[in-house]
Amino acid sequence: MANFSKSNVPQFSVEVYQNEYLPEGGREVNAIVTVTSTGGGTIGSAVAAPHLYTPGQGPDAAVAIMVDCSGSMDYPPTKMRGARDATAAAIDAVRDGVHFAVIGGTHVAKEVYPGGGQLAVADAGTREQAKQALRKLSAGGGTAIGTWLRLADRLLASADVAIRHGIVLTDGRNEHESAEDLKAALDACAGRFTCDARGVGTDWEVKEVTGIASALLGTADIVADPAGLSADFTQMMETAMGKEVADVALRLWTPVGTSIKFVKQVAPTVEELTDRRTEAGPRAGDYPTGSWGDESRDYHVCVEVPTADIGQEMLAARVSLVIPQPEGPAQTLGAQGLVRAVWTDDMAASTSINPQVAHYTGQAELAQVIQQGLDARKAGDVDGATAKLGRAVQLASVSGNADTAKLLAKVVDVVDAPAGTVRLKAKVEEADEMTLETRSTKTVRVKK
């Protein structure tokens, strides 16, 4: 693994964890791929957009903050105040030189600052002007988040920058456009900017907010109490300011006769990537991972290989990291890993499950059974909900996912965690149920 100096590009590394041994006739190979980016410091723009790089400066970035200004933001009035304060706090965290804009969202999208189809460039003066403009924000109108996202896309696209990022805050359901309109907006914006989404209070739709974040490779969360918004917005903006490389893709090459069954991110959250593949030449495909700062993520890759005789071995897949270019070959980030298959008649070798694979298979199931359990609970299926949420408690206990275990304990009475024996609580706070659903895809990493 090459070592780059601090003045160089961030260093990416790839590690593969798997049991490569298959029994006679075995065809499915599972691997956990850990991708780590380190030592970027402030030089990401050198990778993502070399022409924009200035030594000693942060990567060029543009950020659009979309604030819900619909009528419901006035109930209670603390909600709108909290949103204004949070947006002001986020603006304070925007680094000098970063392009930014604030959008007020109702059934239409309005430019709050700077206006005129422009982005402002952050410095002490523009930050102060933006905060003054926020004071004029008032609540009234409906909610059509797709229009907010399309305006954000137009504004962000006006800057020649490496990193483009959005933040959406909503307190209600997306009632003033169809689900198809929102999906069309997300499809149009996917790959053009990343976006975090936050629901404030308890009157919004979890699947809408998590769907926005998922489509745009960002994070989703609930802020049940508007008083918590400022801290959350500050942290989100600081994370966005730490991104150094945009549009990184996981490239998987497979030999003839081999196919990819699925690819999913499994840490820090579960995110299905299988259907997001774009072809990248003969037998290779790219899976988008969004923007990176100094961080590490885990991916579960499942490959189907042709059968082979005992004693044979093959390369099942080659994993690399690239930045796809609109024209010309992708820029490679220098790190790669190999997924192998070896056929053996040693039963102990071929039946043992790699601890990483076992852990993350359990974490993915945990996310799924929480969703299924909460859906069953909403539908009045007490037995189904009890069974699924009991399994969730069991999986959270086994894997040491203490955060999820705590959230589950607010929805069920845990009788025996290792056995998954639970009783549904008669009364559950809506915020507790929504928090569990919103954070259900958060995973704990396996202890290496």
C-alpha positions in Angstrom: 0.0 0.0 0.0 1.6 3.3 -1.1 2.1 6.0 1.4 1.3 9.5 0.3 2.6 12.6 2.1 0.1 15.1 3.6 0.6 17.4 0.6 -0.6 14.6 -1.7 -4.1 13.2 -2.4 -6.0 11.2 0.3 -4.9 7.7 0.6 -7.5 5.0 0.0 -7.0 1.4 1.1 -9.1 -1.7 0.4 -9.2 -4.8 2.7 -11.2 -7.9 1.8 -12.5 -10.3 4.5 -13.9 -13.6 3.4 -13.9 -17.4 3.7 -12.7 -18.3 0.2 -13.3 -22.0 0.6 -16.3 -23.5 -1.2 -17.7 -27.1 -1.0 -18.0 -29.2 -4.2 -20.7 -27.6 -6.3 -20.5 -24.4 -4.2 -21.2 -21.2 -6.3 -21.8 -18.3 -3.9 -18.8 -16.3 -2.6 -19.4 -13.6 0.1 -16.9 -10.9 1.1 -16.8 -7.8 3.2 -14.8 -5.1 1.6 -13.5 -2.4 4.0 -12.6 0.9 2.3 -10.7 3.5 4.2 -9.7 7.1 3.2 -7.0 8.8 5.3 -4.6 11.7 5.3 -6.5 13.9 3.0 -6.2 16.9 5.1 -7.4 19.7 2.9 -6.4 18.5 -0.5 -9.4 16.6 -1.9 -9.9 19.0 -4.7 -6.6 17.9 -6.2 -8.2 14.6 -6.9 -11.7 15.5 -7.8 -10.9 18.6 -9.8 -7.2 19.2 -10.2 -7.7 22.5 -12.0 -9.4 23.9 -8.9 -6.7 22.9 -6.4 -4.9 25.6 -4.5 -2.3 24.3 -2.0 -3.3 24.9 1.6 -6.9 25.5 0.7 -9.8 23.1 1.4 -11.4 21.4 -1.6 -13.8 23.6 -3.5 -17.3 22.9 -2.4 -20.8 24.3 -2.7 -23.7 23.7 -0.2 -27.4 24.4 -0.4 -29.5 24.5 2.7 -33.2 23.8 2.1 -35.5 24.9 5.0 -39.1 23.9 5.3 -41.2 27.1 5.5 -44.6 25.4 5.1 -47.5 26.5 7.3 -47.1 23.6 9.7 -43.6 25.0 10.7 -45.6 27.5 12.9 -47.1 24.8 15.1 -45.5 25.2 17.6 -43.7 28.5 16.8 -40.5 27.0 18.3 -40.2 24.9 15.2 -39.6 27.8 12.8 -37.4 29.6 15.4 -35.4 26.3 15.8 -35.0 26.0 12.0 -33.8 29.6 11.6 -31.3 29.2 14.5 -30.1 25.8 13.1 -29.6 27.3 9.6 -27.6 30.2 11.1 -25.5 27.7 13.1 -24.9 25.7 9.9 -23.9 28.9 8.0 -21.3 29.6 10.8 -19.8 26.2 10.1 -19.4 26.9 6.3 -15.6 27.3 5.6 -14.3 30.5 4.0 -14.3 30.2 0.2 -17.1 27.6 0.0 -20.1 28.6 -2.2 -23.5 28.4 -0.5 -27.2 29.3 -0.7 -30.3 29.1 1.5 -33.6 28.0 0.0 -37.0 28.4 1.6 -39.2 25.5 0.8 -43.0 25.4 0.5 -45.1 24.2 -2.4 -42.6 26.2 -4.4 -38.9 26.8 -3.8 -37.7 30.4 -3.0 -34.1 31.7 -3.0 -33.6 33.2 0.5 -29.9 34.0 0.1 -28.1 35.3 -2.0 -30.9 35.3 -4.7 -30.7 36.0 -8.4 -29.9 32.4 -9.3 -26.4 32.8 -7.6 -24.4 31.2 -4.9 -22.6 33.4 -2.3 -18.9 32.7 -1.4 -18.5 32.3 2.3 -16.6 34.9 4.3 -17.5 36.9 7.5 -19.6 39.4 5.4 -21.7 36.9 3.4 -22.3 34.7 6.5 -23.7 37.8 8.3 -25.9 38.8 5.3 -27.2 35.2 5.1 -28.1 35.2 8.8 -29.9 38.6 8.4 -31.9 37.1 5.4 -33.0 34.2 7.6 -34.8 36.6 9.9 -37.3 37.2 7.2 -38.3 33.5 6.9 -41.9 32.9 7.9 -44.2 29.9 7.7 -47.0 29.6 5.2 -47.8 27.3 2.2 -47.5 23.7 1.4 -44.7 21.1 0.9 -43.2 20.0 -2.4 -39.7 18.8 -1.7 -38.9 17.9 -5.3 -39.1 21.6 -6.2 -36.6 22.4 -3.5 -34.2 19.8 -4.7 -34.4 20.9 -8.3 -33.6 24.5 -7.3 -30.7 23.3 -5.2 -29.4 21.3 -8.2 -29.6 24.4 -10.5 -27.8 26.6 -7.9 -25.1 24.0 -7.1 -24.5 23.3 -10.7 -23.6 27.0 -11.3 -20.4 26.6 -9.3 -17.3 24.9 -10.9 -16.5 22.9 -7.7 -15.5 19.4 -6.7 -18.0 18.8 -3.9 -21.7 19.6 -4.1 -23.9 19.0 -1.0 -27.4 19.7 0.1 -29.2 19.7 3.5 -33.0 19.3 3.6 -35.1 20.0 6.7 -38.8 19.2 6.7 -41.5 18.9 9.4 -44.3 17.4 7.3 -45.4 15.1 4.6 -44.7 15.9 1.0 -48.4 16.6 0.2 -48.2 19.2 -2.6 -46.6 17.0 -5.3 -47.0 13.4 -6.3 -44.7 10.6 -5.2 -43.8 10.3 -8.9 -42.7 14.0 -9.0 -40.5 13.6 -6.0 -39.0 10.4 -7.4 -38.3 12.1 -10.8 -36.6 15.0 -8.9 -34.4 12.5 -6.9 -33.6 10.6 -10.2 -32.6 14.0 -11.8 -30.4 15.0 -8.8 -28.8 11.6 -8.1 -25.1 11.7 -8.9 -25.1 15.5 -9.1 -25.0 16.3 -5.4 -25.2 14.4 -2.1 -27.8 15.4 0.4 -28.6 14.9 4.1 -32.2 14.9 5.2 -33.7 15.7 8.6 -37.2 15.4 9.9 -38.2 17.7 12.8 -41.0 16.9 15.1 -43.2 13.9 14.4 -45.6 14.9 11.5 -43.3 13.8 8.7 -43.1 10.5 6.8 -40.0 8.4 7.7 -39.9 6.6 4.4 -39.9 9.9 2.5 -37.0 11.4 4.5 -34.9 8.3 4.5 -35.7 7.8 0.7 -34.3 11.3 -0.1 -31.1 10.6 1.9 -30.7 7.1 0.3 -31.2 8.3 -3.3 -28.7 11.1 -2.8 -26.2 9.1 -0.7 -26.6 11.2 2.4 -27.7 10.6 6.0 -31.2 10.7 7.5 -32.2 11.3 11.0 -35.0 12.6 13.3 -34.7 15.7 15.4 -37.8 15.2 17.6 -37.2 18.4 19.6 -36.5 21.6 17.6 -34.1 22.7 20.3 -31.7 20.0 19.1 -31.6 21.3 15.5 -28.6 23.7 15.9 -26.2 21.1 17.2 -27.4 18.6 14.5 -27.0 21.2 11.7 -23.6 22.3 12.9 -22.4 18.7 13.0 -23.8 17.9 9.5 -22.1 21.0 8.0 -18.8 20.2 9.7 -19.0 16.7 8.2 -19.8 18.1 4.8 -16.8 20.5 5.1 -14.6 17.5 5.8 -15.3 15.8 2.5 -12.3 15.8 0.2 -13.1 13.6 -2.8 -16.5 13.5 -4.6 -18.2 10.9 -6.8 -16.1 7.9 -5.7 -17.3 4.6 -7.2 -16.6 1.0 -6.1 -15.6 -0.8 -9.4 -16.1 -4.5 -9.5 -14.6 -6.6 -12.3 -15.6 -10.2 -12.7 -14.3 -12.9 -15.0 -16.4 -14.7 -17.7 -19.2 -16.8 -16.2 -19.2 -14.9 -13.0 -22.0 -12.5 -11.9 -22.6 -10.1 -9.1 -25.6 -11.1 -6.9 -25.6 -8.0 -4.8 -23.5 -5.1 -3.5 -24.6 -3.2 -0.3 -23.0 -0.8 2.1 -23.2 -2.4 5.5 -21.4 0.2 7.7 -21.9 2.8 9.0 -25.4 2.2 7.6 -27.1 -0.4 5.4 -27.5 0.9 1.9 -28.5 -1.2 -1.1 -26.3 -0.4 -4.1 -27.1 -3.4 -6.4 -29.5 -1.6 -8.7 -27.3 1.5 -9.0 -24.6 -0.2 -11.1 -23.4 1.6 -14.2 -21.5 -0.5 -16.8 -17.8 0.4 -16.9 -16.4 -1.6 -19.8 -16.2 -5.3 -20.4 -17.4 -7.3 -17.3 -16.9 -4.3 -15.0 -19.5 -2.1 -13.2 -19.4 0.9 -11.0 -21.4 1.3 -7.7 -21.7 4.9 -6.4 -20.5 5.7 -2.9 -20.7 9.5 -2.8 -18.2 11.9 -1.2 -15.4 10.9 1.2 -13.5 12.6 4.0 -11.3 10.8 6.5 -13.5 7.8 7.1 -14.0 4.0 6.7 -17.0 2.1 5.3 -17.8 -1.6 4.9 -19.4 -3.2 1.8 -20.9 -6.7 1.4 -20.2 -8.1 -2.0 -21.9 -11.4 -3.1 -20.6 -13.1 -6.3 -21.9 -16.2 -8.1 -19.1 -18.2 -9.7 -19.3 -21.2 -12.1 -18.8 -24.6 -10.4 -15.3 -26.1 -10.5 -13.5 -29.3 -9.3 -12.0 -29.8 -5.9 -8.6 -28.2 -5.7 -9.3 -25.5 -8.3 -9.2 -21.9 -7.4 -10.2 -18.7 -9.2 -10.4 -14.9 -8.9 -14.1 -14.3 -8.3 -13.9 -10.4 -8.4 -11.4 -7.6 -8.4 -12.5 -4.5 -6.4 -11.0 -1.1 -7.1 -11.9 2.6 -6.4 -12.4 5.1 -9.2 -13.7 8.5 -10.0 -15.7 8.1 -13.2 -15.2 10.9 -15.7 -17.9 12.2 -18.1 -15.5 11.7 -21.0 -12.5 9.5 -21.1 -11.2 6.8 -18.7 -12.0 6.9 -15.0 -9.4 8.2 -12.6 -8.2 5.3 -10.4 -7.5 5.8 -6.7 -4.8 3.2 -6.5 -6.3 0.8 -4.1 -7.7 -2.6 -4.9 -8.7 -5.9 -3.3 -9.3 -9.5 -4.6 -12.2 -11.8 -3.9 -11.2 -15.5 -4.4 -12.9 -18.8 -4.6 -11.1 -22.1 -3.7 -13.0 -25.5 -3.9 -12.2 -28.0 -1.2 -13.4 -31.3 0.3 -12.4 -30.1 3.8 -15.9 -29.7 5.4 -14.5 -27.6 8.3 -13.0 -25.1 5.9 -15.9 -24.8 3.5 -18.7 -24.6 6.1 -17.1 -22.0 8.4 -18.5 -18.5 8.0 -16.2 -15.5 8.0 -16.9 -13.5 11.2 -17.1 -10.2 9.2 -19.6 -11.7 6.8 -21.7 -13.3 9.6 -21.7 -10.0 11.6 -22.9 -7.8 8.7 -25.4 -10.4 7.4 -26.9 -10.1 10.9 -26.9 -6.3 10.8 -28.6 -6.2 7.4 -31.3 -8.6 8.8 -31.6 -6.4 11.9 -32.5 -3.4 9.7 -35.0 -5.4 7.7 -36.8 -7.0 10.7 -37.2 -3.6 12.4 -38.9 -2.2 9.3 -41.1 -5.3 8.9 -41.9 -5.3 12.7 -42.9 -1.6 12.7 -45.0 -2.0 9.5 -46.8 -5.0 11.1 -47.4 -3.0 14.3 -48.9 -0.1 12.2 -51.1 -2.7 10.4 -52.4 -4.1 13.8 -50.6 -7.4 13.3 -49.6 -8.0 16.9 -48.2 -11.5 16.5 -46.2 -10.5 13.4 -44.8 -7.4 15.0 -43.9 -9.3 18.2 -42.0 -12.0 16.2 -40.1 -9.5 14.0 -39.2 -7.1 16.8 -38.3 -10.0 19.0 -35.8 -11.2 16.4 -34.5 -7.6 16.1 -33.8 -7.5 19.9 -32.0 -10.9 19.6 -29.8 -9.7 16.7 -29.0 -6.3 18.4 -28.1 -8.3 21.6 -25.8 -10.8 19.8 -24.0 -8.1 17.7 -23.6 -5.6 20.5 -25.6 -3.0 18.7 -26.4 -1.1 22.0 -27.9 2.0 20.4 -30.5 0.0 18.4 -31.2 -2.2 21.5 -32.0 1.0 23.5 -34.3 2.3 20.8 -36.1 -1.2 20.6 -36.6 -1.1 24.4 -38.8 2.0 24.0 -41.2 0.1 21.6 -41.1 -3.4 23.3 -40.7 -4.8 26.8 -37.7 -7.1 26.6 -38.3 -10.3 28.5 -35.2 -12.3 27.3 -32.9 -10.5 24.8 -30.7 -13.4 23.8 -33.8 -15.5 23.1 -35.6 -12.6 21.4 -38.6 -12.9 23.8 -40.5 -9.5 23.9 -44.0 -8.0 24.5 -45.2 -5.1 22.5 -45.7 -2.0 24.7 -49.3 -0.9 24.9 -48.4 2.8 24.6 -45.4 4.0 22.5 -44.4 7.6 22.1 -44.6 8.5 18.4 -41.1 10.1 18.5 -39.6 6.8 19.9 -41.2 4.7 17.1 -40.1 7.2 14.4 -36.5 7.3 15.8 -36.3 3.5 15.7 -37.5 3.4 12.1 -35.3 6.3 11.0 -32.2 4.8 12.6 -32.9 1.2 11.8 -30.2 1.0 9.1 -27.4 2.2 11.5 -25.0 -0.6 12.1 -22.1 -1.3 14.5 -18.8 -2.4 13.0 -17.4 -5.8 13.7 -14.5 -5.8 16.2 -11.5 -6.5 14.0 
